[in-house]
Amino acid sequence: MSSDRRTFFRSLARGAAALLLGGGTAWLATKGDAPCWTGGACRGCPKLDDCELPEGKLARAQRLPRRTREDAS
């Protein structure tokens, strides 16, 4: 009887480990630094404010209003 119980717990632990491994792998795959999905259309991207890509930084810099000589005085 203890052999059946041990087999049950062993298979339960293996199943939990496999589920944890599969879930962790899926989470890491979706969490990683994926390339930009907008194809260069940075202005309409919902992640523009937090984007660290060079294109995103350039789009943010171009979005800011430029100072003129009249503003400086």
ChimeraX attribute file (.defattr): number of C-alpha atoms within 10 A of each C-alpha:
attribute: neighborCount
match mode: 1-to-1
recipient: residues
	/A:1	5
	/A:2	7
	/A:3	8
	/A:4	9
	/A:5	10
	/A:6	11
	/A:7	11
	/A:8	12
	/A:9	12
	/A:10	12
	/A:11	12
	/A:12	12
	/A:13	12
	/A:14	12
	/A:15	12
	/A:16	12
	/A:17	12
	/A:18	12
	/A:19	12
	/A:20	12
	/A:21	12
	/A:22	11
	/A:23	12
	/A:24	11
	/A:25	12
	/A:26	11
	/A:27	11
	/A:28	10
	/A:29	11
	/A:30	9
	/A:31	9
	/A:32	8
	/A:33	8
	/A:34	8
	/A:35	8
	/A:36	15
	/A:37	9
	/A:38	11
	/A:39	8
	/A:40	12
	/A:41	12
	/A:42	19
	/A:43	14
	/A:44	9
	/A:45	15
	/A:46	10
	/A:47	12
	/A:48	16
	/A:49	11
	/A:50	10
	/A:51	16
	/A:52	11
	/A:53	12
	/A:54	9
	/A:55	15
	/A:56	21
	/A:57	16
	/A:58	12
	/A:59	18
	/A:60	16
	/A:61	11
	/A:62	11
	/A:63	10
	/A:64	8
	/A:65	7
	/A:66	8
	/A:67	8
	/A:68	8
	/A:69	6
	/A:70	6
	/A:71	7
	/A:72	6
	/A:73	5
